[in-house]
Amino acid sequence: MAAGERGATTIADRVVAKIAAQAAREALGGVPAGGAAPHATVTVHHDIAHVRVGIELDYPSDIGGQCRAVRHQVTQRVRALAGMEVPEVVVRVEELHSVHSRGAAQGRIR
């Protein structure tokens, strides 16, 4: 038996979660000013990754479009880097950061 055919490779859930969080950040093009970076939790069972991603977005923005982009990017990156199937990516928008309230928080200049 060849060396490449012996043994097994196991990728920890937390490693796949880091891949997913980074992929979400890539899809969003960064983090909103004053916002937190995307985070993910993953459960792996027989090379199938079930992914949940929490994100913060600027408002107003195309929330649905950004969530679609996150789902697509996370699925592609987890497949490519971990070799796992991703049947579903649940995206949770945890906070919206208003461009208007940021200006108000900084005060008005006259």
N, C-alpha and C positions, 0 to 999 in steps of 0.2 A: 504494500500500500504506500502511495506517495505521501510525502510529508504534508502536503496541502490538503489531503483527504482525511487526516486524523484530527481528532479534537473538535471543539466547538468554540464559537465566538459569541459572547453575550455582551450586549450593549445595555448599560444601566438606563433606567427610566429617566434619571436626572440628566444624563448626557443627551438623550433625545430631546428632552425639554429645553436644554440650552440651544440645540440646533433649531428647534421650533421658534424660540424667542428671538434668536438672531434673524431668522428668516422673516418673521413678522416685522422687525425693525427695518430690514431691507425693503420689504413691500411698502412700508409707510414712508420711507425716505428719511427716517429720523424720528425724533421725539418732540412733541409740542413744547414750546417754551414753558417752563415751570411744570412740565409733566413728567411722569415716570416712564421708564423704558418698558416695552412689552415683556410679559412674563408668561410662562407656560407650565402646565402640568401634563404629564403623559403617563399612560398606563400601557405597557407592552405585554402582549400575550401571543406567543407563537409567531413572531415577526409581523405582528399587526399592531400599529401604534394608534391609540385613541388619544387625541390631542385636544386640550382646552387652552385657549390663549386669551389673556386679558390685555386690553390696549386702552390708551387714552388718545383722544383725537382733538384737533383744532375744530372750532365751531365758528361760523358755518363751514361745512364741507360735505362732500358726497360720502356719507357714512356707509351706505350700502356698497358703493364701489370700492371703498377702502377695505371693507370686510371681505369682499370677494377677492381682492388682490392678496390679502393676508392668507386666506384659505388656500389659494392657488400656490403661492410661494412656499408656504409651510409644507404642503403636500409634496411639491417638487423637491425641496431641499432634504426632507426626511427620507424620501425614496432614494435620492442620489447619494447622500452621505451615510445613511444608516442601512440602506437596503431593505427598508420596511414598507409595507403597504399602509396607507392612511385612508381608511374608509370615510372618515369624517373629521373635520376640524371645527370645533365649536369656538366661535369668537364672541367674547363678551366685551362690550364697550363699557368701561368702568367710569370714565369721566370725560366730559367735554370741556375744553379750554377755550373760552370765548375771546376772540381777538378784541372785541369791544371792551370787555371788562379788564383786560390787561392794560389798555390805554387809560382807563379810569383809575386803576390801582396806582399807576405811576403819577397821576395828577395831571392837571391841564397846565399848559404853558400859554400865557397870554402875551 
